[in-house]
Amino acid sequence: MSRSSTRDALLRQGALLFARHGVADVTTRQLHEAIGARNESALHYHFGGKDGLVEAILRGHLEAVEARRAPLVAAVAADDLTADPRALVHALAAPMDEDLGTELGRAHLRIVARLSYPSLAYRRPFRIVDAPAGLAVVRWLHATLEPLPRPLRLERLAMLRSQLISLFGLRAQLLDESAPGEPPVTGELFFGNLLDMLVAGLTAPASTETLAAIPAE
């Protein structure tokens, strides 16, 4: 196996193993066995170790999502939809939804979900790539929520990110592990309903109780 083939195999098989078993429970030996590598130094040679492999998988995933998101965000701006919450949430979610269509894409979604909880450790790897398209959507959403107090806007945007990561991770797992004869709802229904729920929660009026709980500045 060539060096590039070994590297690509580690990226793919590593993603599949990490998605199924979690990063902590996958050993270096399992990674080498999965790619049929005789040389057990391959992981260290290409990635410096397991942590380096995880970061490379995340980087590739995030770069691919951002590349797919960029034209959607450009279309939102061109169509003057920067104040439309559904169009904005769609631009965030659609590139993730596309990953549900492949085994490797689902593995990436499951890894991101695993690494996001319970410590929200996804914040660090999220910063390993530039994501101008995603950040533009977040800025527009923040402006769209302007009637809400700033602490509440920030909290809702943080919750939106967590919901996207968690729900796509769960959907990916369901697609991978659903029993024969028990298929989940169609992808179209899942995605449409997901957008409905996320937008409804994001734009819901704040209750008197919630507003009263905001600390005074």
Kinemage of the C-alpha trace (Angstrom):
@kinemage 1
@onewidth
@group {chain A} dominant
@subgroup {mainchain}
@vectorlist {calphas} color= white
{ca met a 1} P 0.000 0.000 0.000
{ca ser a 2} L 1.389 3.424 -0.959
{ca arg a 3} L 1.937 6.139 1.632
{ca ser a 4} L -1.027 8.170 0.365
{ca ser a 5} L -3.235 5.073 0.303
{ca thr a 6} L -2.220 4.220 3.867
{ca arg a 7} L -3.016 7.745 5.002
{ca asp a 8} L -6.417 7.720 3.283
{ca ala a 9} L -7.200 4.289 4.722
{ca leu a 10} L -6.396 5.493 8.231
{ca leu a 11} L -8.675 8.496 7.763
{ca arg a 12} L -11.558 6.333 6.581
{ca gln a 13} L -11.205 3.362 8.900
{ca gly a 14} L -10.382 5.627 11.830
{ca ala a 15} L -13.594 7.569 11.269
{ca leu a 16} L -15.671 4.394 11.083
{ca leu a 17} L -14.110 2.921 14.227
{ca phe a 18} L -14.313 6.164 16.229
{ca ala a 19} L -17.968 6.584 15.246
{ca arg a 20} L -18.903 3.091 16.405
{ca his a 21} L -16.785 2.773 19.527
{ca gly a 22} L -15.687 6.260 20.574
{ca val a 23} L -12.206 7.705 20.288
{ca ala a 24} L -11.039 6.541 23.709
{ca asp a 25} L -11.983 2.904 23.120
{ca val a 26} L -10.178 2.439 19.793
{ca thr a 27} L -6.581 1.244 20.086
{ca thr a 28} L -3.642 1.843 17.790
{ca arg a 29} L -3.547 -1.887 17.063
{ca gln a 30} L -7.205 -1.855 15.977
{ca leu a 31} L -6.496 1.017 13.596
{ca his a 32} L -3.572 -0.806 12.011
{ca glu a 33} L -5.534 -4.065 11.774
{ca ala a 34} L -8.435 -2.243 10.102
{ca ile a 35} L -6.202 -1.087 7.241
{ca gly a 36} L -4.172 -4.301 7.062
{ca ala a 37} L -0.939 -2.488 7.881
{ca arg a 38} L 2.035 -4.657 8.728
{ca asn a 39} L 3.977 -1.660 9.985
{ca glu a 40} L 2.499 -0.611 13.314
{ca ser a 41} L 4.217 2.769 13.112
{ca ala a 42} L 1.974 3.924 10.245
{ca leu a 43} L -0.331 5.938 12.498
{ca his a 44} L 2.572 7.784 14.108
{ca tyr a 45} L 4.243 8.366 10.744
{ca his a 46} L 1.210 9.957 9.120
{ca phe a 47} L -0.527 11.676 12.042
{ca gly a 48} L 1.785 11.619 15.052
{ca gly a 49} L -0.674 9.452 16.968
{ca lys a 50} L -4.380 8.953 17.555
{ca asp a 51} L -5.050 12.574 18.526
{ca gly a 52} L -3.521 13.740 15.267
{ca leu a 53} L -5.733 11.345 13.324
{ca val a 54} L -8.844 12.632 15.094
{ca glu a 55} L -7.884 16.222 14.296
{ca ala a 56} L -7.250 15.362 10.640
{ca ile a 57} L -10.654 13.662 10.385
{ca leu a 58} L -12.351 16.680 11.939
{ca arg a 59} L -10.453 19.085 9.711
{ca gly a 60} L -11.484 17.223 6.584
{ca his a 61} L -15.104 17.085 7.713
{ca leu a 62} L -15.282 20.765 8.643
{ca glu a 63} L -13.605 21.893 5.438
{ca ala a 64} L -16.033 19.819 3.366
{ca val a 65} L -19.061 21.182 5.244
{ca glu a 66} L -17.828 24.746 4.837
{ca ala a 67} L -17.203 24.211 1.110
{ca arg a 68} L -20.767 22.952 0.629
{ca arg a 69} L -22.174 25.738 2.780
{ca ala a 70} L -20.460 28.605 0.947
{ca pro a 71} L -22.695 28.561 -2.181
{ca leu a 72} L -25.818 28.260 -0.027
{ca val a 73} L -24.784 31.325 1.953
{ca ala a 74} L -23.986 33.208 -1.247
{ca ala a 75} L -27.484 32.375 -2.520
{ca val a 76} L -29.049 33.598 0.728
{ca ala a 77} L -27.279 36.928 0.303
{ca ala a 78} L -28.106 37.175 -3.407
{ca asp a 79} L -31.792 36.477 -2.752
{ca asp a 80} L -31.900 39.031 0.086
{ca leu a 81} L -32.860 36.373 2.647
{ca thr a 82} L -30.386 37.348 5.355
{ca ala a 83} L -33.285 38.198 7.684
{ca asp a 84} L -35.180 34.939 7.009
{ca pro a 85} L -34.531 32.535 9.922
{ca arg a 86} L -35.581 29.434 7.985
{ca ala a 87} L -33.299 30.230 5.054
{ca leu a 88} L -30.431 30.819 7.465
{ca val a 89} L -30.968 27.631 9.458
{ca his a 90} L -31.291 25.744 6.171
{ca ala a 91} L -27.863 27.034 5.125
{ca leu a 92} L -26.388 25.738 8.376
{ca ala a 93} L -28.123 22.364 8.304
{ca ala a 94} L -28.192 21.339 4.634
{ca pro a 95} L -24.465 20.538 4.325
{ca met a 96} L -24.725 18.331 7.409
{ca asp a 97} L -27.819 16.626 6.020
{ca glu a 98} L -25.859 15.739 2.893
{ca asp a 99} L -23.436 13.719 5.029
{ca leu a 100} L -26.269 11.402 6.054
{ca gly a 101} L -26.184 9.915 2.560
{ca thr a 102} L -22.852 8.101 2.914
{ca glu a 103} L -21.334 5.737 5.459
{ca leu a 104} L -18.295 7.961 5.906
{ca gly a 105} L -20.394 11.113 6.168
{ca arg a 106} L -22.502 9.522 8.897
{ca ala a 107} L -19.333 8.491 10.721
{ca his a 108} L -18.132 12.093 10.689
{ca leu a 109} L -21.441 13.329 12.117
{ca arg a 110} L -21.316 10.713 14.864
{ca ile a 111} L -17.734 11.594 15.797
{ca val a 112} L -18.557 15.290 16.060
{ca ala a 113} L -21.523 14.472 18.296
{ca arg a 114} L -19.372 12.201 20.477
{ca leu a 115} L -16.671 14.829 20.896
{ca ser a 116} L -19.148 17.593 21.711
{ca tyr a 117} L -20.370 16.143 24.997
{ca pro a 118} L -20.242 16.375 27.918
{ca ser a 119} L -17.561 19.068 27.890
{ca leu a 120} L -18.440 20.762 24.587
{ca ala a 121} L -14.915 19.883 23.462
{ca tyr a 122} L -16.015 20.534 19.872
{ca arg a 123} L -15.257 24.210 20.417
{ca arg a 124} L -11.531 23.622 20.051
{ca pro a 125} L -11.548 21.503 16.871
{ca phe a 126} L -14.158 23.837 15.389
{ca arg a 127} L -11.439 26.498 15.352
{ca ile a 128} L -8.977 24.438 13.313
{ca val a 129} L -10.486 25.664 10.031
{ca asp a 130} L -11.743 29.018 8.837
{ca ala a 131} L -15.517 29.009 8.385
{ca pro a 132} L -16.525 32.406 6.955
{ca ala a 133} L -19.781 31.084 5.477
{ca gly a 134} L -20.916 29.575 8.759
{ca leu a 135} L -19.907 32.667 10.705
{ca ala a 136} L -21.846 34.892 8.296
{ca val a 137} L -25.004 32.888 8.979
{ca val a 138} L -24.480 33.186 12.730
{ca arg a 139} L -24.089 36.974 12.434
{ca trp a 140} L -27.275 37.245 10.385
{ca leu a 141} L -29.181 35.066 12.831
{ca his a 142} L -27.966 37.207 15.720
{ca ala a 143} L -29.299 40.288 13.942
{ca thr a 144} L -32.590 38.537 13.157
{ca leu a 145} L -33.079 37.823 16.862
{ca glu a 146} L -32.479 41.483 17.725
{ca pro a 147} L -35.816 41.926 19.574
{ca leu a 148} L -34.563 39.466 22.213
{ca pro a 149} L -32.114 40.577 24.917
{ca arg a 150} L -28.491 39.855 23.996
{ca pro a 151} L -27.916 37.124 26.637
{ca leu a 152} L -30.924 35.254 25.294
{ca arg a 153} L -29.792 35.619 21.678
{ca leu a 154} L -26.386 34.179 22.511
{ca glu a 155} L -27.921 31.311 24.476
{ca arg a 156} L -30.291 30.396 21.656
{ca leu a 157} L -27.506 30.392 19.076
{ca ala a 158} L -25.389 28.159 21.321
{ca met a 159} L -28.351 25.825 21.739
{ca leu a 160} L -28.938 25.810 17.978
{ca arg a 161} L -25.391 24.606 17.366
{ca ser a 162} L -25.714 21.917 20.038
{ca gln a 163} L -29.044 20.746 18.614
{ca leu a 164} L -27.660 20.514 15.081
{ca ile a 165} L -24.658 18.495 16.218
{ca ser a 166} L -26.663 16.201 18.493
{ca leu a 167} L -29.627 15.563 16.205
{ca phe a 168} L -27.549 14.862 13.114
{ca gly a 169} L -25.349 12.550 15.167
{ca leu a 170} L -28.397 10.660 16.420
{ca arg a 171} L -29.910 10.498 12.936
{ca ala a 172} L -26.652 9.110 11.553
{ca gln a 173} L -26.575 6.428 14.249
{ca leu a 174} L -30.204 5.536 13.590
{ca leu a 175} L -29.527 5.109 9.872
{ca asp a 176} L -26.490 2.943 10.596
{ca glu a 177} L -28.128 0.741 13.209
{ca ser a 178} L -31.846 0.541 12.379
{ca ala a 179} L -33.122 -3.016 12.105
{ca pro a 180} L -34.252 -4.399 8.733
{ca gly a 181} L -37.917 -3.710 8.177
{ca glu a 182} L -37.879 -0.807 10.599
{ca pro a 183} L -36.626 2.098 8.520
{ca pro a 184} L -36.671 5.566 10.087
{ca val a 185} L -38.763 8.339 8.583
{ca thr a 186} L -37.687 9.495 5.143
{ca gly a 187} L -34.803 11.898 4.821
{ca glu a 188} L -37.060 14.573 3.379
{ca leu a 189} L -39.472 14.372 6.318
{ca phe a 190} L -36.628 14.333 8.845
{ca phe a 191} L -34.982 17.410 7.369
{ca gly a 192} L -38.160 19.435 6.901
{ca asn a 193} L -39.360 18.685 10.413
{ca leu a 194} L -35.911 19.448 11.816
{ca leu a 195} L -35.952 22.899 10.231
{ca asp a 196} L -39.484 23.556 11.511
{ca met a 197} L -38.539 22.683 15.083
{ca leu a 198} L -35.228 24.542 15.114
{ca val a 199} L -36.683 27.727 13.659
{ca ala a 200} L -39.664 27.602 16.011
{ca gly a 201} L -37.410 27.279 19.037
{ca leu a 202} L -34.966 29.897 17.834
{ca thr a 203} L -37.637 32.525 17.204
{ca ala a 204} L -40.074 31.724 20.027
{ca pro a 205} L -41.144 34.729 22.119
{ca ala a 206} L -39.437 34.885 25.484
{ca ser a 207} L -41.725 34.261 28.429
{ca thr a 208} L -42.065 36.685 31.300
{ca glu a 209} L -40.330 34.145 33.537
{ca thr a 210} L -37.348 33.829 31.187
{ca leu a 211} L -36.975 37.583 30.805
{ca ala a 212} L -37.096 37.992 34.567
{ca ala a 213} L -34.259 35.473 34.939
{ca ile a 214} L -31.825 37.534 32.847
{ca pro a 215} L -29.262 39.129 35.181
{ca ala a 216} L -29.302 42.897 35.343
{ca glu a 217} L -26.340 44.509 33.605
